[in-house]
Amino acid sequence: MNKYFSDPLRKLARSVKYQNLYARATDLSCVHIFDNTSNFSKVQFEFLYWIALYNRLYQDLAMGEKYLAEEVIDNDLLCDCYLIWEQRIKRKEELEKLKNPNSTKSASNTKKQIDHSSTIPSVVFSKG
């Protein structure tokens, strides 16, 4: 069985150093990942793509994404499989929404919940 090729650019993009640098560069305008701030090369564009993608995956992991784990992000093959699966699930959900636009819950269909623990007095109107 052939070993799946591990891209060194992807390894750099998911490293802690560049993830932190990317986070700071998006927050602060004075921090730059590259020396040049325009006219990026193809390699720089590819690196920016991977660093943004891994940033999103790490954020999803931190938010408790059910099917995402650190092992998936660290393995290029598993990561690619996860991204394909995620795209198919999203596409399937979008098609479901287009087929059944009335299946989503609207505000009028949902039951109003009553807060019984509130200390604010309420008024109940009744026919008298």
Phi, psi and omega in degrees: 000131180286142177281136180292132182293126178262117183284123180295333178293321178292323178298318176296318184295327180268000179292152182299319182302308183283333174294318177294318179296319178296317179298317179291323180293327178283331179278318184247135181281347183272352179260130181234143178282321182247162176293320178273146181252002175207176181054054181290147176280172179298321180294320179294319177297318179295319178297317178297323177299309183293322181292322177291320179295314179293327175299316178296319179296319178294325176293319176298320178297317180293330179279356176089033177305130190298315187258014182248135179222165179301325179295326179292317181292323183286337182258119184299319181295312179296322180295316177298318178297317179298316181295321177294315179299316181298319180295319179294319179296315180296319179296320179296318178295320179295320178295322178298319179295322179290323180287320184236077181291339181273355183284342178285147181283131176259170183294329182283334181277340183278148180279137179285136179261142181256132178270104182275347183266359182287146178264001179279127180292147179237161181245132178250124178265136177220157178285133188243000000 
